[in-house]
Amino acid sequence: MLRRWWSSLPRRTRLGLAVLAGLAIGLLTGTTAYVARLVRSLDTPAFKQAVLDRASAAAGTRVQARTFDVKLLQGVVLEGVSMANPPPLTGSLVSADRLVLRYDPWSLLRGRVELTRLSAEAPVIDLAMDGRGVFNYEKLSRSRTAPAGAGAAAVPVRLHISKLSLDRGRLVVRDPRATLMKVEGAELDSSIRLEAGSLEGEGKAKVARVDLAGALFLRDVSAPLRASGGTLALAPLRASLAGGEISGDATVRWQKGFRFRTQVALKGAQLRTLLEEAHAVQRMSGTVTADATVEGTGGIETLEGKGQVKVEDCAVTQAPLMTLLATVLRVPELARPDLDECRATFTLGAGRLVNPSLSLKGRSLQLTGRGATSLRSLAIDYDMALALDQGLARRIPAQELRDAFRDRGDGFVTIDFKVTGTTSAPKSDLAMRVGRAAAESGLKKLLRRKLFN
């Protein structure tokens, strides 16, 4: 039947169709050969090195990978991948055990790059700040190795990542003198869109542990996240701290300079655990509630904020300041006072923690004051007032020492003093004040005896 149809066609038509068929077969054969050659070229060391070189040029720093597997219609898998810090810094800014990139090749026909999956296993991000407060990632676009306009040209105008995920991630933030934060066991499941330089996205984040300057340790952190307009928001934020619960929110801005802001409330934390984890010399117990707002651009000196702390059933087992008071006044009970409540308000700024109000109160002892602590050196400067009830004051062995106190009129006697030194090794002028009062009391008694005898 097909032969009869072919024979019925005019000779010129049959000739034209034969030419077209031959051309189609030739094009198909040539295209197949080209694709086969292209696929073979993707698996060559030269091509893979060219891709890494191009990535290095776009980032402005060296990009390397131990293995590099390319599938034309599927994507790329890299193992042992790393991005070096921009010169003159050393080490890696980003590294990962495995990086998987899957894409939709037909999305290019719609004018955008669509990644169906971008995942990283065990990624490590090391954000290092120099002495001028500039982070290493901010220097990427300024690197001399990057060609002019490479930063803008390297990023597609429209980019859509359907699934962006991290597994067992780690983040370190540090300045030239100290590590400010460590994030361990981070997991991320999100999607992002980049159009005309604007990043939008949403997802969920979980973190096993956050170490804040070796002083506070958050665990089981979780929060929905949303990126928009150069800002990443995590809200509502949930975490545990020393057996207590933290709730709040946090935002991180990376465009036009790095900046973060967090607002949190803490309930039910154990003071003993907080101090032990921070390796503090103080040994105290009680249940902590607190709220705070803190923001900054990375370094300790940039921190700004305020808050308040309250400790119920506050008890002191070991504290250098209380030991000092007990030694000077010769009353051993002062080293471990019986307290009911401890309170403090604080502000942060210029590298200092300022306590406008500090109060430790019990039935027989009250210690109040105000002052400041250097966050870098832990040097302290406080004006304090110690108040004792009449029963505890009578335990001071020498009358001359008791005479250094003044009657407050409410059943308590009080004395003012200063505390300097450091949080672990405080110094006080209490001994000098007590000694001066004792000398004045002795002089008065001597004059009284001379005059009346």
MIMIFI-998277 format. One record per residue (C-alpha): residue number from 0; residue in one letter; z, x, y. Coordinates in pm, whole numbers, plus 50000, padded with zeros to 5 digits. Layout:
<recs>
REC   n res     w     u     v
REC NUM   A     Z     X     Y
...
</recs>
This chain:
<recs>
REC   n res     w     u     v
REC   0   M 50000 50000 50000
REC   1   L 50092 50283 50237
REC   2   R 49767 50460 50143
REC   3   R 49562 50148 50224
REC   4   W 49742 50118 50560
REC   5   W 49672 50485 50636
REC   6   S 49306 50447 50538
REC   7   S 49268 50141 50759
REC   8   L 49365 50340 51069
REC   9   P 49088 50486 51287
REC  10   R 49017 50854 51222
REC  11   R 49132 50954 51574
REC  12   T 49464 50770 51529
REC  13   R 49524 50936 51192
REC  14   L 49457 51275 51352
REC  15   G 49702 51206 51638
REC  16   L 49977 51092 51405
REC  17   A 49927 51399 51188
REC  18   V 49961 51624 51492
REC  19   L 50280 51445 51605
REC  20   A 50427 51466 51256
REC  21   G 50353 51835 51239
REC  22   L 50506 51888 51580
REC  23   A 50819 51692 51481
REC  24   I 50857 51892 51162
REC  25   G 50810 52214 51356
REC  26   L 51072 52113 51615
REC  27   L 51315 52006 51346
REC  28   T 51263 52330 51156
REC  29   G 51302 52536 51473
REC  30   T 51609 52343 51585
REC  31   T 51768 52378 51243
REC  32   A 51701 52749 51243
REC  33   Y 51843 52782 51597
REC  34   V 52156 52587 51510
REC  35   A 52202 52789 51193
REC  36   R 52161 53110 51392
REC  37   L 52401 52979 51659
REC  38   V 52660 52887 51399
REC  39   R 52630 53231 51242
REC  40   S 52667 53393 51585
REC  41   L 52992 53202 51647
REC  42   D 53148 53380 51352
REC  43   T 53073 53729 51475
REC  44   P 53336 53965 51624
REC  45   A 53114 54010 51929
REC  46   F 53114 53637 52012
REC  47   K 53489 53602 51961
REC  48   Q 53559 53903 52180
REC  49   A 53326 53762 52446
REC  50   V 53526 53437 52446
REC  51   L 53855 53625 52481
REC  52   D 53708 53840 52759
REC  53   R 53593 53528 52942
REC  54   A 53938 53372 52903
REC  55   S 54094 53693 53034
REC  56   A 53866 53693 53337
REC  57   A 53942 53329 53412
REC  58   A 54320 53378 53380
REC  59   G 54322 53709 53562
REC  60   T 54516 53876 53282
REC  61   R 54456 53989 52924
REC  62   V 54423 53717 52657
REC  63   Q 54438 53831 52293
REC  64   A 54444 53676 51944
REC  65   R 54506 53824 51601
REC  66   T 54265 53578 51433
REC  67   F 54000 53351 51584
REC  68   D 53834 53073 51382
REC  69   V 53552 52870 51544
REC  70   K 53392 52550 51413
REC  71   L 53104 52435 51635
REC  72   L 53159 52061 51598
REC  73   Q 53534 52074 51540
REC  74   G 53716 52326 51754
REC  75   V 53903 52654 51760
REC  76   V 54211 52786 51581
REC  77   L 54381 53102 51708
REC  78   E 54672 53281 51545
REC  79   G 54893 53541 51708
REC  80   V 54764 53446 52053
REC  81   S 54915 53590 52372
REC  82   M 54853 53603 52747
REC  83   A 54985 53914 52919
REC  84   N 55181 53910 53241
REC  85   P 54965 53975 53548
REC  86   P 54985 54336 53671
REC  87   P 55209 54515 53754
REC  88   L 55441 54316 53524
REC  89   T 55457 54406 53155
REC  90   G 55503 54195 52844
REC  91   S 55366 53847 52771
REC  92   L 55374 53542 52992
REC  93   V 55274 53310 52705
REC  94   S 55249 53366 52332
REC  95   A 55223 53144 52022
REC  96   D 55211 53182 51647
REC  97   R 54922 52934 51626
REC  98   L 54707 52749 51877
REC  99   V 54479 52463 51765
REC 100   L 54208 52313 51987
REC 101   R 54001 52017 51866
REC 102   Y 53737 51856 52085
REC 103   D 53476 51580 52098
REC 104   P 53139 51754 52153
REC 105   W 52972 51428 52259
REC 106   S 53212 51381 52552
REC 107   L 53006 51642 52744
REC 108   L 52728 51382 52761
REC 109   R 52973 51159 52953
REC 110   G 53046 51434 53205
REC 111   R 53386 51544 53084
REC 112   V 53559 51769 52832
REC 113   E 53770 51566 52590
REC 114   L 54016 51748 52367
REC 115   T 54135 51532 52083
REC 116   R 54414 51778 52007
REC 117   L 54575 52079 52168
REC 118   S 54880 52201 51979
REC 119   A 55090 52516 51982
REC 120   E 55328 52633 51711
REC 121   A 55629 52841 51815
REC 122   P 55505 52899 52172
REC 123   V 55710 53124 52399
REC 124   I 55683 53099 52778
REC 125   D 55853 53372 52981
REC 126   L 55878 53283 53351
REC 127   A 55985 53594 53540
REC 128   M 56059 53608 53912
REC 129   D 56021 53918 54126
REC 130   G 56250 54029 54409
REC 131   R 56063 53810 54658
REC 132   G 56111 53493 54457
REC 133   V 55751 53473 54326
REC 134   F 55702 53376 53961
REC 135   N 55461 53559 53733
REC 136   Y 55245 53251 53671
REC 137   E 55190 53217 54047
REC 138   K 55026 53562 54045
REC 139   L 54757 53472 53794
REC 140   S 54509 53345 54053
REC 141   R 54583 53648 54274
REC 142   S 54507 53903 54004
REC 143   R 54243 54159 54094
REC 144   T 54081 54124 53752
REC 145   A 53984 53762 53818
REC 146   P 53642 53717 53980
REC 147   A 53614 53523 54301
REC 148   G 53625 53152 54235
REC 149   A 53708 53200 53867
REC 150   G 54019 52984 53888
REC 151   A 53832 52680 54011
REC 152   A 53524 52736 53800
REC 153   A 53718 52791 53479
REC 154   V 53877 52445 53485
REC 155   P 53643 52152 53411
REC 156   V 53620 51884 53677
REC 157   R 53726 51619 53423
REC 158   L 53952 51711 53132
REC 159   H 54123 51473 52892
REC 160   I 54364 51589 52620
REC 161   S 54440 51298 52389
REC 162   K 54724 51477 52209
REC 163   L 54910 51771 52360
REC 164   S 55193 51890 52138
REC 165   L 55440 52176 52107
REC 166   D 55651 52263 51806
REC 167   R 55953 52497 51808
REC 168   G 55884 52601 52167
REC 169   R 56091 52847 52368
REC 170   L 56116 52891 52745
REC 171   V 56290 53170 52937
REC 172   V 56340 53170 53316
REC 173   R 56474 53490 53470
REC 174   D 56499 53682 53792
REC 175   P 56520 54063 53829
REC 176   R 56895 54066 53762
REC 177   A 56976 53790 53515
REC 178   T 56845 53526 53277
REC 179   L 56878 53191 53451
REC 180   M 56782 52957 53167
REC 181   K 56681 52959 52801
REC 182   V 56524 52660 52628
REC 183   E 56505 52671 52249
REC 184   G 56363 52435 51990
REC 185   A 56140 52242 52230
REC 186   E 55913 51967 52102
REC 187   L 55649 51787 52308
REC 188   D 55418 51497 52231
REC 189   S 55202 51389 52523
REC 190   S 54856 51333 52668
REC 191   I 54716 51461 52998
REC 192   R 54418 51412 53226
REC 193   L 54283 51654 53484
REC 194   E 54032 51523 53736
REC 195   A 53936 51691 54063
REC 196   G 54239 51922 54040
REC 197   S 54489 51637 53993
REC 198   L 54699 51646 53674
REC 199   E 54825 51319 53526
REC 200   G 55007 51272 53197
REC 201   E 55289 51114 53002
REC 202   G 55478 51174 52681
REC 203   K 55814 51254 52524
REC 204   A 56010 51578 52516
REC 205   K 56298 51696 52299
REC 206   V 56495 52021 52317
REC 207   A 56748 52147 52065
REC 208   R 56939 52372 52308
REC 209   V 56941 52469 52677
REC 210   D 57138 52774 52792
REC 211   L 57208 52769 53167
REC 212   A 57290 53125 53275
REC 213   G 57515 53172 52971
REC 214   A 57768 52931 53122
REC 215   L 57660 52580 53017
REC 216   F 57498 52484 52688
REC 217   L 57317 52151 52661
REC 218   R 57217 52020 52318
REC 219   D 56994 51743 52184
REC 220   V 56814 51698 52514
REC 221   S 56556 51418 52522
REC 222   A 56356 51240 52789
REC 223   P 56028 51060 52852
REC 224   L 55813 51269 53085
REC 225   R 55545 51193 53338
REC 226   A 55325 51436 53532
REC 227   S 55162 51331 53856
REC 228   G 55068 51498 54184
REC 229   G 55187 51844 54083
REC 230   T 55531 51717 53976
REC 231   L 55682 51671 53630
REC 232   A 55952 51401 53605
REC 233   L 56194 51362 53312
REC 234   A 56376 51029 53326
REC 235   P 56597 50900 53188
REC 236   L 56742 51229 53066
REC 237   R 56994 51234 52781
REC 238   A 57188 51530 52637
REC 239   S 57523 51636 52492
REC 240   L 57757 51894 52646
REC 241   A 58079 52016 52484
REC 242   G 58120 51691 52293
REC 243   G 58042 51477 52597
REC 244   E 57736 51282 52707
REC 245   I 57502 51366 52995
REC 246   S 57273 51115 53160
REC 247   G 57046 51158 53460
REC 248   D 56699 51273 53560
REC 249   A 56511 51589 53654
REC 250   T 56192 51677 53840
REC 251   V 55996 52003 53848
REC 252   R 55730 52079 54108
REC 253   W 55483 52358 54036
REC 254   Q 55226 52309 54314
REC 255   K 55285 52460 54658
REC 256   G 55572 52666 54518
REC 257   F 55804 52609 54223
REC 258   R 56103 52378 54283
REC 259   F 56333 52173 54063
REC 260   R 56588 51899 54122
REC 261   T 56830 51737 53880
REC 262   Q 57090 51464 53909
REC 263   V 57333 51421 53619
REC 264   A 57657 51251 53520
REC 265   L 57889 51383 53247
REC 266   K 58145 51183 53047
REC 267   G 58384 51283 52770
REC 268   A 58325 51660 52757
REC 269   Q 58604 51885 52624
REC 270   L 58722 52144 52875
REC 271   R 58838 52379 52600
REC 272   T 58489 52388 52449
REC 273   L 58323 52438 52788
REC 274   L 58539 52742 52865
REC 275   E 58502 52892 52516
REC 276   E 58123 52864 52522
REC 277   A 58114 53025 52866
REC 278   H 58336 53312 52736
REC 279   A 58580 53242 53019
REC 280   V 58919 53415 53023
REC 281   Q 59084 53082 53108
REC 282   R 59217 52869 52823
REC 283   M 59254 52508 52931
REC 284   S 59209 52167 52770
REC 285   G 59139 51811 52878
REC 286   T 58860 51556 52900
REC 287   V 58599 51617 53169
REC 288   T 58399 51369 53374
REC 289   A 58166 51493 53646
REC 290   D 57857 51419 53851
REC 291   A 57632 51663 54031
REC 292   T 57303 51702 54213
REC 293   V 57142 52047 54204
REC 294   E 56806 52175 54327
REC 295   G 56644 52512 54388
REC 296   T 56339 52732 54357
REC 297   G 56455 52942 54065
REC 298   G 56705 53213 54162
REC 299   I 57082 53170 54181
REC 300   E 57073 53230 54555
REC 301   T 56834 52935 54600
REC 302   L 57062 52677 54436
REC 303   E 57174 52388 54655
REC 304   G 57376 52086 54558
REC 305   K 57708 51906 54543
REC 306   G 57931 51726 54297
REC 307   Q 58280 51658 54171
REC 308   V 58477 51725 53855
REC 309   K 58781 51548 53710
REC 310   V 58985 51653 53405
REC 311   E 59221 51404 53243
REC 312   D 59523 51532 53043
REC 313   C 59466 51874 53192
REC 314   A 59669 52149 53025
REC 315   V 59673 52526 53082
REC 316   T 59720 52766 52792
REC 317   Q 59602 53082 52964
REC 318   A 59488 53132 53323
REC 319   P 59507 53460 53518
REC 320   L 59615 53283 53838
REC 321   M 59901 53093 53672
REC 322   T 60012 53411 53496
REC 323   L 60020 53584 53834
REC 324   L 60235 53306 53987
REC 325   A 60475 53315 53692
REC 326   T 60514 53694 53724
REC 327   V 60573 53696 54100
REC 328   L 60822 53408 54101
REC 329   R 60984 53509 53767
REC 330   V 60946 53161 53619
REC 331   P 60772 53179 53276
REC 332   E 60703 52802 53275
REC 333   L 60450 52848 53554
REC 334   A 60216 53035 53316
REC 335   R 60166 52715 53116
REC 336   P 60233 52428 53354
REC 337   D 60252 52066 53243
REC 338   L 59967 51899 53433
REC 339   D 59840 51542 53442
REC 340   E 59514 51579 53627
REC 341   C 59279 51845 53765
REC 342   R 59018 51763 54029
REC 343   A 58762 51958 54231
REC 344   T 58472 51890 54463
REC 345   F 58201 52150 54513
REC 346   T 57888 52238 54702
REC 347   L 57623 52498 54620
REC 348   G 57436 52710 54872
REC 349   A 57355 53068 54973
REC 350   G 57457 53194 54630
REC 351   R 57809 53050 54655
REC 352   L 58009 52775 54488
REC 353   V 58231 52625 54758
REC 354   N 58530 52407 54669
REC 355   P 58626 52199 54974
REC 356   S 58900 52044 54762
REC 357   L 59080 52185 54455
REC 358   S 59380 52009 54304
REC 359   L 59594 52063 53990
REC 360   K 59882 51819 53972
REC 361   G 60170 51757 53733
REC 362   R 60515 51602 53756
REC 363   S 60688 51923 53862
REC 364   L 60401 52137 53997
REC 365   Q 60109 52089 54234
REC 366   L 59848 52354 54316
REC 367   T 59596 52268 54587
REC 368   G 59351 52460 54800
REC 369   R 58997 52534 54904
REC 370   G 58767 52835 54890
REC 371   A 58446 52985 54754
REC 372   T 58315 53180 54454
REC 373   S 58013 53411 54456
REC 374   L 57778 53299 54178
REC 375   R 57642 53650 54137
REC 376   S 57958 53867 54141
REC 377   L 58219 53595 54066
REC 378   A 58423 53722 54363
REC 379   I 58666 53459 54494
REC 380   D 58831 53383 54828
REC 381   Y 59070 53086 54830
REC 382   D 59348 52949 55050
REC 383   M 59605 52790 54821
REC 384   A 59933 52601 54839
REC 385   L 60189 52591 54557
REC 386   A 60439 52304 54548
REC 387   L 60735 52286 54307
REC 388   D 60983 52004 54259
REC 389   Q 61348 52083 54325
REC 390   G 61429 52120 53956
REC 391   L 61157 52379 53891
REC 392   A 61228 52556 54222
REC 393   R 61591 52609 54118
REC 394   R 61465 52806 53817
REC 395   I 61349 53081 54055
REC 396   P 61624 53339 53985
REC 397   A 61675 53487 54333
REC 398   Q 61782 53287 54635
REC 399   E 61568 53516 54850
REC 400   L 61260 53408 54655
REC 401   R 61354 53043 54689
REC 402   D 61393 53089 55063
REC 403   A 61021 53172 55086
REC 404   F 60943 52804 55019
REC 405   R 60965 52530 55281
REC 406   D 61080 52176 55218
REC 407   R 60788 51930 55220
REC 408   G 61014 51629 55257
REC 409   D 60905 51448 54938
REC 410   G 61117 51626 54677
REC 411   F 60883 51927 54665
REC 412   V 60906 52271 54824
REC 413   T 60585 52458 54905
REC 414   I 60441 52797 54993
REC 415   D 60092 52899 55114
REC 416   F 59909 53205 54982
REC 417   K 59562 53357 54944
REC 418   V 59373 53442 54625
REC 419   T 59097 53706 54619
REC 420   G 58946 53937 54358
REC 421   T 58735 53779 54081
REC 422   T 58768 53476 53855
REC 423   S 58880 53699 53565
REC 424   A 59102 53931 53773
REC 425   P 59248 53737 54068
REC 426   K 59464 53902 54331
REC 427   S 59717 53727 54553
REC 428   D 59927 53801 54859
REC 429   L 60202 53575 54722
REC 430   A 60424 53871 54632
REC 431   M 60393 54007 54985
REC 432   R 60476 53668 55138
REC 433   V 60771 53616 54907
REC 434   G 60894 53969 54973
REC 435   R 60868 53922 55349
REC 436   A 61055 53592 55327
REC 437   A 61319 53754 55110
REC 438   A 61361 54040 55361
REC 439   E 61391 53795 55650
REC 440   S 61648 53593 55452
REC 441   G 61849 53907 55375
REC 442   L 61836 54016 55738
REC 443   K 61960 53678 55854
REC 444   K 62251 53691 55610
REC 445   L 62340 54043 55724
REC 446   L 62335 53942 56091
REC 447   R 62542 53632 56014
REC 448   R 62809 53840 55843
REC 449   K 62814 54092 56128
REC 450   L 62840 53827 56396
REC 451   F 63099 53600 56236
REC 452   N 63312 53856 56053
</recs>
